[in-house]
């Protein structure tokens, strides 16, 4: 086997392994964050105003 064929085979195998890693990562990593944010109840007047302003902007 000459040098060119060996380089060709190794580059194809490298590409296959590299693609396989990214395919596995696509299945392993979540698409969206499913954690629920814990929102504490506002205590003071300023916290209530700030909370209502943030809630209305969404």
C-alpha positions in Angstrom: 0.0 0.0 0.0 1.5 3.3 -1.0 1.5 6.5 1.1 -1.4 8.2 -0.8 -3.8 5.3 -0.2 -2.9 5.2 3.5 -3.5 8.9 3.9 -6.8 8.6 2.0 -8.0 5.7 4.2 -6.9 7.4 7.4 -8.6 10.7 6.4 -11.9 8.9 5.6 -11.8 7.0 8.9 -11.0 10.2 10.8 -14.0 11.9 9.1 -16.3 9.1 10.0 -15.2 9.1 13.7 -15.4 12.9 13.9 -19.0 12.8 12.4 -20.0 10.0 14.8 -18.9 12.0 17.8 -21.1 14.9 16.8 -24.0 12.7 16.0 -23.7 11.2 19.5 -23.5 14.7 21.0 -26.7 15.7 19.2 -28.6 12.9 20.9 -26.9 13.3 24.3 -27.3 17.1 24.8 -30.8 18.5 25.5 -32.4 20.9 23.1 -34.0 23.2 25.7 -33.5 23.9 29.3 -36.3 22.0 31.2 -35.4 23.3 34.7 -38.1 25.4 36.3 -37.0 28.7 37.7 -37.9 29.2 41.4 -39.5 32.6 41.8 -39.7 33.9 45.4 -42.7 35.9 46.5 -42.0 39.6 46.6 -42.0 41.0 50.2 -41.9 44.8 49.9 -43.7 47.4 47.8 -40.7 48.0 45.6 -40.2 44.2 45.0 -43.9 43.9 44.1 -43.7 46.8 41.6 -40.5 45.3 40.1 -42.0 41.8 39.8 -45.2 43.1 38.1 -43.1 45.2 35.7 -41.0 42.1 34.8 -44.1 39.9 34.5 -45.8 42.4 32.1 -42.8 42.7 29.8 -42.7 39.0 28.9 
